[in-house]
Amino acid sequence: MSDITVRHNAGRQRFELLDAGNVIGKAAYKDYDGGGSPARIFYHTVVNEEYGGQGLAGRLATVALDGTAGAGVGIVPVCPFIKKFLTKHPEYAESVVPVKPAHLEFLDSALSARTRA
C-alpha cells in the first residue's frame, strides 16, 4: 500500500493511481472552456477490481479535486463516483459547476472524436 501514489497525467487528461509505477486506476476528464471560466469535466473514475475496498478511489478523487480546485478550475461532475463523492465532501462546493447540456455535448463530441482517431 505504501507504493501507491497518485499523479496528474495532463497529457492524457486524467489523474492516475499507481502501484509501484503501474496504473491501477484513473479519474478521466476533459478540460472545457465554453467562453466562461475554465472547467474540468470528470466523466469516468475506475480502480482495478483487485484493489477495491481499500479507499483508493476516494484517495484518487481527493487528489484530482484538490488539484482542480487549487488551480482555480471548476469541477463538472458527470462521473457517478465523483458526483457521489462531492455530496459527501462539501468542501468542494464552491468549485462545483452544475452539469449543463453544453458540457454533455462537448464531452460527447470529444469522446467521439477520440474513438474515431
C-alpha positions, 0 to 999 in steps of 0.5 A, a space after each residue: 500500500 505504501 507504493 501507491 501514489 497518485 499523479 496528474 497525467 495532463 497529457 492524457 487528461 486524467 489523474 492516475 493511481 499507481 502501484 509501484 509505477 503501474 496504473 491501477 486506476 484513473 479519474 478521466 476528464 476533459 478540460 472545457 472552456 465554453 467562453 466562461 471560466 475554465 472547467 474540468 469535466 470528470 466523466 469516468 473514475 475506475 480502480 482495478 477490481 483487485 484493489 477495491 475496498 481499500 479507499 483508493 478511489 476516494 484517495 484518487 478523487 481527493 487528489 484530482 479535486 484538490 488539484 482542480 480546485 487549487 488551480 482555480 478550475 471548476 469541477 463538472 461532475 458527470 462521473 457517478 463516483 465523483 458526483 457521489 463523492 462531492 455530496 459527501 465532501 462539501 468542501 468542494 462546493 464552491 468549485 462545483 459547476 452544475 452539469 449543463 447540456 453544453 458540457 454533455 455535448 462537448 464531452 460527447 463530441 470529444 469522446 467521439 472524436 477520440 474513438 474515431 482517431 
